[in-house]
Amino acid sequence: MLTSKERSNLRSLASNIDSVTQVGKLGVNDSLIDSLDKAIEKRELIKVTVLLNSGLDVKETGFIIAEKLGAEFVCHTGRKLVFYRRSLSEKVNHIEF
């Protein structure tokens, strides 16, 4: 569980990154989760865009993805979702709080 200060720090870091993928009309499927899992393991902080044609509620989609990834749902801004999970790899530059 993130504190409000940690969440605020992650939000500011996420403002400078691009989305790694988009959730489209296929919704949240295993393929999407696999690609997000690989991305979050390499980066620790990722941003995902939920497209209008997905027909999904943005915030609800954020909670579903976070649960499947075992990650923290940091925030949503418009149709953008931000997730954080500490990487187990030693090769990654870890985010320090």
URLIN-V6134 format. One record per pair of residues at least 12 apart in sequence whose C-alpha atoms are under 10 Angstrom apart, sorted by the first residue. I is the first residue (numbers start at 1). GAP is how many residues later the second one is. Records with the same first field share a line. If there is no record, write none. Layout:
BEGIN
I->GAP  GAP
END
This chain:
BEGIN
1->70  71  72
2->70  71  72  82
4->70
5->92
6->68  90  91
7->65  66  67  68  77  90
8->66  67
9->65  86  87  88
10->35  64  65  72  73  74  85  86  87
11->34  63  64  65  66  71  72
13->32  33  82
14->31  32  33  60  61  67  68  69  70
15->32  62  67
17->28  29  30
18->28  29  30  31  62
19->27  28  29  30  61  62  63
20->15  16  19  20  26  27  28  29
21->14  15  18  25  26  27  28  29
22->25  26  27  28  29  32  57  58  59
23->25  26  27  28  29  30  31  32  33  35  38  56
24->25  26  27  28  29  30  31  32
25->25  26  27  28  29  30  31
26->27  28  29
27->23  24  26  27  28  29  34
28->26  28  33  34  36  37  40
29->36
30->38
32->33
33->32  33  35  36
34->34  35
36->12  29  33  47
37->31  32  33  34  48
38->31
40->29  31  43  44  45  46  47
41->43  44  45  46  47  48  51
42->44  45  46  47  49  50  51  52
43->41  42  43  44  49  50  51  52
44->27  39  40  41  42  43  44  48  49  50  51
45->26  27  29  37  38  39  40  41  42  49  50
46->28  35  36  37  38  39
47->27  28  29  33  34  35  36  37
48->14  17  28  31  32  33  34  35
49->27  28  29  30  31  32  33
50->12  28  29  30  31
51->28  29
52->27
57->22
58->18  19  20  21  22  23
59->14  16  17  18  19  20  21  22
61->20
62->12  13  14  18  19  20  21
63->12  18  20
65->16  18
66->15  16  17  18  19
69->14  15  16
70->13  14  15
71->12  13  14  15
72->12  13  14
73->12
END
